[in-house]
Amino acid sequence: MRTFVLVLLLTAAGAVILVGCSEKNKVPYFTRLHADNYCGVAPFLVELTATATGGDPFDQPTGGNSYLETFWDFGDGVSTEGSSIVYHIYNQPGVYEVTVLAKDRDGDESDPPGKIFIEVRDDSLTIDALVKIDDESVTVVPTCDPVQFTVLADACGFDPETGDYFRFLYFWELDDETLYRGRSPLHTFALADTGQHTVKLTLIDPARAISREDVVTIDVVPGISDLEVRKTVDNDNPNRGDMIVYRVILLNNGPDYCPEIEVTDQLPAGLSFVSADPSKGTYDEETGIWNVPGLLGGNNVQLFLSAAVDTNGIQRMNTARISRSRRCDLNTANNSASVVIVINP
């Protein structure tokens, strides 16, 4: 009988040992790490809260809402311990990584520690006024080339690229007393404006009753190209049903390179579009616009327009003209050319 009881006791003890060995030693972990505000202006007071669970907690709260020991590193050289709720003041602008560690009664630590980031600024709103050509920021602007004034604003909770810029008011003031409103007005400097100019932006945020100013200095340089159009036709006395070919020549007599030139050549009534063959750029038969991306001084390009004659016994004039360019043209007398055809009866 004693032997049987001893066996039972040993079996029970072994079971307890086996159960105890199978239990995994739990470590603390964070369920929440929160700041009452993640961005602000120095000096910036932040309330930080950490919620941790798991591990072997203490019998009494260790501070705040935690039964675990809590250790804080605020990322600015200051640290503290003892509470799950802390307050900290950041005195210098920067982005700070806050880490917090929880430790239980057995000395087990949370792995990984909790982390959040706090951004501290030196101003609640900053602006950067820009002058752009073709969406590129520039400080040198050719005359007669349209430029765009625009601005990037930055604030807590406001993305400079995707933020709602309708919330601001804009006042652009040029040094010749020209005034614009709106975020991105367009402006063109004339040849007489050659030299250094300043553009002042005053931006107002009505909801926060604050305003900011920024000034851009730009150098306006001469941009001059003498563009010329010439035009011929291979048959100026066709019959109905014939196909004729117009030849349009665009020349840049210089001195400067000229970007983005448009030449408009719309076929007159009585002629039907067949094809277009530009040596450079593209032609739109609906609008009659020949787009030339750019032309160096001293160079020329050509456009061949093929058309079918749909009528007879009538006279038709076809004109090609420069409808847009991005350089000053001092000689506009040669910006268009016409040819007349007389269709046989």
C-alpha positions in Angstrom: 0.0 0.0 0.0 2.8 2.4 0.9 4.5 1.6 -2.4 1.3 2.4 -4.3 0.9 5.8 -2.5 4.5 6.7 -3.1 4.1 6.0 -6.9 1.0 8.2 -7.0 2.8 11.0 -5.2 5.8 10.8 -7.5 3.6 10.7 -10.6 1.7 13.8 -9.5 4.9 15.7 -8.7 6.3 14.7 -12.1 3.1 16.0 -13.8 3.5 19.3 -12.0 7.1 19.6 -13.0 6.2 18.8 -16.6 3.4 21.4 -16.7 5.6 24.0 -15.1 8.3 23.4 -17.7 5.8 23.6 -20.6 4.7 27.1 -19.6 6.4 29.8 -21.7 7.9 32.8 -19.8 5.9 35.7 -21.1 7.4 39.1 -21.6 5.7 42.6 -21.7 4.5 44.1 -24.9 2.9 47.4 -25.9 -0.7 47.6 -27.0 -0.7 51.4 -27.5 1.8 54.2 -27.6 0.3 57.7 -28.1 1.1 61.4 -28.1 -1.5 64.0 -27.7 0.2 65.9 -30.6 2.9 64.7 -33.0 3.9 68.1 -34.4 4.2 71.5 -32.9 6.3 74.7 -32.5 9.2 74.9 -30.0 8.9 75.1 -27.0 6.6 72.1 -27.5 4.9 70.3 -24.6 3.9 66.7 -25.4 1.8 64.3 -23.3 3.0 60.7 -24.0 1.0 57.6 -23.0 2.2 54.0 -23.1 -0.1 51.0 -22.5 1.7 47.7 -21.9 0.6 44.3 -20.9 1.9 40.7 -20.5 4.9 39.6 -18.4 4.7 39.2 -14.6 3.2 42.5 -13.4 3.8 44.1 -10.1 1.1 43.9 -7.4 0.7 47.7 -7.3 0.6 50.2 -10.1 4.1 51.6 -11.0 2.7 54.9 -12.2 0.0 56.0 -14.5 -2.1 53.1 -15.8 0.7 50.5 -15.7 1.6 47.6 -13.4 5.0 47.4 -15.2 8.0 49.6 -14.9 8.3 52.1 -17.8 11.4 53.7 -19.1 11.3 56.7 -21.5 13.9 58.1 -23.9 12.7 61.3 -25.5 15.3 61.4 -28.2 16.8 64.8 -27.2 19.2 63.5 -24.6 16.6 63.4 -21.8 15.1 60.2 -20.3 12.9 59.2 -17.3 11.3 56.2 -15.7 8.5 55.2 -13.5 5.2 56.2 -15.2 3.2 55.2 -18.3 2.0 58.8 -18.7 4.7 61.5 -19.0 5.0 65.1 -20.1 8.0 66.5 -21.9 9.0 69.8 -23.4 11.1 70.0 -26.6 13.0 73.3 -26.8 14.7 72.9 -30.2 13.3 72.2 -33.7 13.9 68.7 -35.0 12.4 65.2 -35.5 12.8 63.1 -32.4 12.5 59.4 -32.0 10.8 58.6 -28.7 11.4 55.0 -27.3 9.8 53.5 -24.3 10.7 50.2 -22.6 8.4 48.1 -20.3 9.9 45.8 -17.6 8.0 43.3 -15.5 8.7 42.0 -12.0 11.0 39.2 -13.3 13.1 41.8 -15.1 11.8 40.7 -18.5 11.8 43.7 -21.0 9.5 44.4 -23.9 11.0 43.4 -27.2 10.8 45.4 -29.4 10.5 48.6 -27.4 7.7 51.1 -28.4 8.7 53.9 -30.8 7.0 57.1 -32.1 8.3 60.2 -33.7 7.7 63.8 -32.6 8.3 66.7 -35.0 9.2 70.1 -33.6 9.3 73.2 -35.8 10.5 76.8 -35.3 7.4 78.2 -37.1 3.8 77.2 -37.4 3.8 78.1 -41.1 6.6 78.5 -43.6 6.3 79.4 -47.3 8.6 79.1 -50.3 7.7 81.4 -53.2 9.0 80.1 -56.6 9.2 81.2 -60.2 8.8 78.4 -62.7 9.1 77.7 -66.4 7.8 74.4 -67.7 7.3 73.4 -64.1 11.0 73.9 -63.2 12.1 76.4 -60.7 14.3 79.2 -62.3 16.1 82.4 -61.3 16.8 83.5 -64.9 13.8 84.3 -67.1 13.9 85.1 -70.8 11.8 88.0 -72.0 8.5 87.2 -73.7 8.5 83.7 -72.1 5.5 83.2 -69.8 6.5 82.3 -66.2 4.5 81.0 -63.4 4.7 82.3 -59.8 3.8 79.7 -57.3 4.3 78.8 -53.6 4.9 75.8 -51.4 3.5 76.1 -47.9 4.5 73.8 -45.0 2.8 73.4 -41.6 1.9 70.7 -39.1 -0.7 68.6 -40.7 -0.3 70.2 -44.1 1.5 68.5 -46.9 3.4 71.0 -49.2 2.6 68.9 -52.3 -1.0 67.8 -51.7 -2.3 70.3 -49.1 -5.5 72.3 -49.6 -4.1 75.6 -50.9 -7.6 77.1 -51.2 -7.4 77.9 -47.5 -4.9 80.7 -48.1 -5.1 84.2 -49.6 -2.3 85.3 -52.0 -1.0 88.7 -52.9 1.9 88.8 -55.5 3.6 92.2 -55.9 6.1 92.9 -58.6 8.6 95.8 -58.3 6.8 97.6 -61.2 3.6 97.6 -59.0 1.9 94.8 -60.9 -0.4 92.9 -58.6 -1.7 89.3 -58.8 -3.9 87.1 -56.6 -4.2 83.4 -56.6 -1.7 80.7 -55.9 -0.1 80.4 -59.4 -0.5 83.5 -61.6 1.2 83.7 -65.0 3.4 86.7 -66.0 5.4 87.7 -69.1 8.3 90.1 -68.9 8.8 92.4 -71.9 12.1 93.4 -73.5 12.0 96.7 -71.6 12.0 94.6 -68.3 15.5 93.3 -68.9 17.4 93.3 -65.6 17.0 92.2 -62.0 13.5 92.1 -60.5 11.9 91.1 -57.2 8.6 89.4 -56.7 7.1 89.6 -53.2 4.4 87.2 -52.0 2.2 87.8 -49.0 0.3 84.7 -47.9 -2.5 84.9 -45.4 -4.1 82.0 -43.5 -7.4 83.5 -42.4 -8.5 80.5 -40.2 -5.4 80.9 -38.0 -5.1 84.7 -38.4 -1.4 84.5 -39.5 0.5 85.8 -42.6 3.9 85.2 -44.0 6.0 86.9 -46.7 8.7 85.7 -49.1 10.6 87.5 -51.8 12.1 86.0 -55.0 14.8 87.7 -57.0 15.1 86.9 -60.7 17.2 88.0 -63.6 15.3 88.9 -66.8 17.4 88.4 -69.8 16.6 89.2 -73.5 15.0 86.4 -75.4 14.8 87.3 -79.1 14.1 85.2 -82.2 13.1 86.5 -85.6 10.6 83.8 -86.7 9.6 83.8 -90.4 7.0 81.8 -92.3 7.1 81.0 -96.1 4.5 79.1 -98.1 4.3 77.6 -101.6 2.0 75.2 -103.5 3.0 72.7 -106.2 0.0 73.6 -108.4 -1.9 76.9 -108.2 -4.3 76.1 -111.1 -5.7 72.6 -110.3 -8.8 70.9 -111.5 -11.5 69.4 -109.3 -10.4 66.0 -108.1 -6.7 66.9 -108.2 -4.4 66.6 -105.1 -2.2 69.6 -104.3 0.6 69.9 -101.8 1.3 73.0 -99.8 4.8 73.6 -98.4 5.2 75.6 -95.3 8.7 76.7 -94.2 9.3 77.9 -90.6 12.6 79.7 -90.1 14.3 81.0 -87.0 16.5 83.9 -88.1 17.9 84.1 -84.6 19.7 85.0 -82.6 18.2 82.9 -79.8 16.7 79.4 -79.6 12.9 79.5 -79.6 10.9 76.8 -77.8 7.3 75.7 -78.4 6.3 77.4 -81.6 2.8 77.0 -83.1 2.0 77.7 -86.7 -1.7 77.6 -87.7 -2.6 76.5 -91.2 -6.2 75.7 -91.6 -7.3 74.5 -95.1 -9.9 76.6 -96.7 -13.4 75.4 -97.8 -13.3 73.4 -101.0 -10.2 71.5 -100.0 -10.1 68.3 -98.0 -7.2 67.2 -95.8 -5.4 64.1 -97.1 -2.1 64.0 -95.1 0.5 66.0 -93.3 4.3 65.5 -93.2 6.2 67.7 -90.8 10.0 67.5 -90.7 9.7 68.3 -87.0 6.8 68.3 -84.5 3.1 67.3 -85.1 0.2 68.7 -87.1 -3.5 68.5 -85.9 -5.9 68.4 -88.9 -8.8 69.5 -86.7 -7.2 72.7 -85.4 -4.8 73.3 -88.2 -2.0 73.8 -85.6 1.6 72.6 -86.4 3.4 72.3 -83.1 7.2 72.6 -83.3 8.9 71.8 -79.9 11.8 74.2 -80.6 14.0 75.7 -83.2 17.6 76.9 -83.0 18.6 80.3 -84.5 19.6 79.9 -88.1 17.6 76.7 -88.6 14.3 75.9 -90.4 11.7 73.1 -90.6 9.1 72.3 -93.1 5.5 71.0 -93.3 4.0 69.4 -96.4 0.1 69.5 -96.4 -1.6 67.4 -99.0 -5.2 68.3 -99.9 -7.9 67.1 -102.4 -9.7 69.7 -104.5 -13.4 69.2 -104.0 -14.9 72.1 -106.1 -14.2 73.9 -109.3 -14.3 77.4 -110.8 -13.3 79.2 -107.6 -10.4 81.0 -106.0 -9.0 79.9 -102.6 -6.4 81.5 -100.4 -4.5 79.5 -97.8 -2.5 81.2 -95.1 0.0 80.0 -92.6 0.8 82.2 -89.6 2.7 82.0 -86.3 0.1 81.8 -83.6 2.4 81.2 -80.6 6.0 81.5 -79.6 8.1 81.9 -76.5 10.6 84.5 -77.5 10.2 88.2 -78.4 9.9 88.7 -82.1 11.0 92.1 -83.2 9.9 91.6 -86.8 6.3 90.4 -87.0 5.9 91.4 -90.6 7.2 88.0 -91.8 5.1 85.9 -89.4 2.6 84.8 -92.0 2.5 83.8 -95.6 -0.3 83.1 -98.1 -0.8 81.5 -101.5 -3.8 81.6 -103.8 -5.0 78.8 -106.1 -7.5 79.2 -108.9 -9.5 76.1 -109.5 -10.4 75.5 -113.1 -14.1 75.6 -114.1 
